[in-house]
Amino acid sequence: MTTHRAAPAALVALLALTGCGSGDSPTVSEAPSETPETSEAPEPTDQPEPEEDPDLPSEDQLQEFVDAIAASTPSALRDAADLVMPDSPAADYLTYYTHNIEASIDAGLTEDGGESSDIEDGYEACATYDGETSCTAYTESTGRDGQIYSFLVEGREIEDRLIVGSGESVETLGGSTVEFIAAYLNANDTHLLVAYELHTGDARLQMPLTSYRGPSGRQSQSDGDWGARSLSPDSMSHYVASFPSAELGGELHLELVDEDGWDMETVVLPTSG
């Protein structure tokens, strides 16, 4: 069976667009007054400070969230779960992103943590690999009850680009189970990334061979998969498969192979949530 492993640089490229530019706004000076100045001092005006919206998270919370994305460690991402509103688009994104990092770890792919910085209307997380820096912008955050509810990723709304699973699993070879976790269309519309978990029963399984059937019926093989290459009995791994130019709302097809008996079975996972 042929399987694919995605390199860390490819993983970063798929997660978001690369290269973020910035520019300085011109400084505008106030024109001199055309009326003669008087020696009278202007009366002080008491203007109340704007009240903080209790629904919005604080700037510290927003930065802490993007810091966790930049660090890309399971512990930092678990801590970030306290910053997002449950069952919100932000929580769904964190579920997908955390699974992606866990799949990279299960594949033996590790990277140094990145850095975050302020940008207009939000923050960006940047990581450098082989001398190339990739940045992802998180802007225009919204909140509810003081927690992060949603945000834009590279200027795109995540609600239209992300589907999470229901938590249901499908049983397959040797009592193994497969669960659809999330499907995410990356910010530059080049790849659909589908996340799933595989738990083995009595069988020793290879990494599944994956294909994706879109809503239109078009089916294609993945161009990259990451997770454990093989699983012993009573084990589990996080997996992600990437599909070029695929649409949300299709089916993930997994070809499972028992390494001992060479039994095969195809599992079809709907990715419509």
Solvent accessible surface area in square Angstrom, and as a share of the most:
residue,aa,sasa,rsa
1,M,100,0.45
2,T,93,0.54
3,T,55,0.32
4,H,69,0.31
5,R,102,0.37
6,A,9,0.07
7,A,53,0.41
8,P,16,0.10
9,A,45,0.35
10,A,43,0.33
11,L,5,0.03
12,V,28,0.16
13,A,47,0.36
14,L,18,0.09
15,L,21,0.10
16,A,2,0.02
17,L,60,0.30
18,T,80,0.46
19,G,56,0.54
20,C,53,0.32
21,G,81,0.78
22,S,120,0.77
23,G,72,0.69
24,D,147,0.76
25,S,97,0.62
26,P,120,0.75
27,T,132,0.77
28,V,133,0.77
29,S,99,0.64
30,E,166,0.74
31,A,80,0.62
32,P,119,0.75
33,S,84,0.54
34,E,175,0.78
35,T,97,0.57
36,P,123,0.77
37,E,164,0.73
38,T,107,0.62
39,S,122,0.79
40,E,147,0.66
41,A,85,0.66
42,P,123,0.78
43,E,151,0.68
44,P,126,0.79
45,T,106,0.62
46,D,142,0.74
47,Q,150,0.67
48,P,125,0.78
49,E,150,0.67
50,P,126,0.79
51,E,167,0.75
52,E,163,0.73
53,D,71,0.37
54,P,115,0.72
55,D,60,0.31
56,L,91,0.45
57,P,13,0.08
58,S,56,0.36
59,E,112,0.50
60,D,113,0.59
61,Q,49,0.22
62,L,25,0.13
63,Q,66,0.29
64,E,90,0.40
65,F,4,0.02
66,V,4,0.03
67,D,60,0.31
68,A,8,0.06
69,I,5,0.02
70,A,10,0.08
71,A,35,0.27
72,S,34,0.22
73,T,59,0.35
74,P,28,0.18
75,S,61,0.40
76,A,26,0.20
77,L,1,0.01
78,R,145,0.53
79,D,92,0.47
80,A,2,0.02
81,A,51,0.40
82,D,112,0.58
83,L,15,0.08
84,V,6,0.03
85,M,49,0.22
86,P,95,0.60
87,D,141,0.73
88,S,1,0.01
89,P,18,0.11
90,A,0,0.00
91,A,19,0.14
92,D,39,0.20
93,Y,5,0.02
94,L,9,0.05
95,T,65,0.38
96,Y,1,0.00
97,Y,17,0.06
98,T,27,0.15
99,H,9,0.04
100,N,0,0.00
101,I,17,0.09
102,E,34,0.15
103,A,0,0.00
104,S,7,0.04
105,I,78,0.40
106,D,50,0.26
107,A,10,0.07
108,G,58,0.56
109,L,26,0.13
110,T,107,0.62
111,E,72,0.32
112,D,135,0.70
113,G,52,0.50
114,G,22,0.21
115,E,133,0.60
116,S,29,0.18
117,S,50,0.32
118,D,103,0.53
119,I,57,0.29
120,E,151,0.68
121,D,95,0.49
122,G,17,0.16
123,Y,16,0.06
124,E,22,0.10
125,A,9,0.07
126,C,27,0.16
127,A,27,0.21
128,T,89,0.52
129,Y,76,0.29
130,D,125,0.65
131,G,71,0.68
132,E,132,0.59
133,T,72,0.42
134,S,12,0.07
135,C,12,0.07
136,T,17,0.10
137,A,15,0.11
138,Y,8,0.03
139,T,17,0.10
140,E,102,0.46
141,S,37,0.24
142,T,66,0.38
143,G,11,0.11
144,R,118,0.43
145,D,112,0.58
146,G,20,0.19
147,Q,50,0.22
148,I,1,0.00
149,Y,52,0.20
150,S,9,0.06
151,F,6,0.02
152,L,32,0.16
153,V,1,0.01
154,E,35,0.16
155,G,50,0.48
156,R,87,0.32
157,E,94,0.42
158,I,1,0.00
159,E,84,0.38
160,D,105,0.54
161,R,15,0.06
162,L,20,0.10
163,I,41,0.21
164,V,42,0.24
165,G,23,0.22
166,S,83,0.54
167,G,50,0.48
168,E,139,0.62
169,S,63,0.41
170,V,60,0.34
171,E,125,0.56
172,T,12,0.07
173,L,23,0.12
174,G,42,0.40
175,G,40,0.38
176,S,0,0.00
177,T,41,0.24
178,V,1,0.00
179,E,40,0.18
180,F,14,0.06
181,I,22,0.11
182,A,0,0.00
183,A,0,0.00
184,Y,1,0.00
185,L,31,0.15
186,N,0,0.00
187,A,2,0.02
188,N,56,0.29
189,D,68,0.35
190,T,58,0.33
191,H,32,0.14
192,L,0,0.00
193,L,0,0.00
194,V,0,0.00
195,A,0,0.00
196,Y,2,0.01
197,E,31,0.14
198,L,1,0.00
199,H,73,0.33
200,T,10,0.06
201,G,21,0.20
202,D,127,0.66
203,A,8,0.06
204,R,93,0.34
205,L,0,0.00
206,Q,33,0.15
207,M,2,0.01
208,P,2,0.01
209,L,43,0.21
210,T,1,0.01
211,S,10,0.07
212,Y,2,0.01
213,R,99,0.36
214,G,7,0.07
215,P,79,0.50
216,S,89,0.58
217,G,28,0.27
218,R,186,0.68
219,Q,92,0.41
220,S,37,0.24
221,Q,104,0.46
222,S,7,0.05
223,D,76,0.40
224,G,4,0.04
225,D,7,0.04
226,W,0,0.00
227,G,0,0.00
228,A,20,0.15
229,R,155,0.57
230,S,55,0.36
231,L,10,0.05
232,S,53,0.34
233,P,54,0.34
234,D,128,0.66
235,S,38,0.25
236,M,73,0.33
237,S,1,0.01
238,H,32,0.14
239,Y,2,0.01
240,V,0,0.00
241,A,0,0.00
242,S,1,0.00
243,F,0,0.00
244,P,55,0.35
245,S,88,0.57
246,A,16,0.13
247,E,98,0.44
248,L,38,0.19
249,G,32,0.30
250,G,5,0.05
251,E,55,0.25
252,L,0,0.00
253,H,29,0.13
254,L,0,0.00
255,E,65,0.29
256,L,0,0.00
257,V,6,0.03
258,D,20,0.11
259,E,47,0.21
260,D,100,0.52
261,G,51,0.49
262,W,156,0.55
263,D,81,0.42
264,M,124,0.55
265,E,69,0.31
266,T,78,0.45
267,V,6,0.04
268,V,64,0.37
269,L,6,0.03
270,P,84,0.53
271,T,0,0.00
272,S,77,0.50
273,G,57,0.55
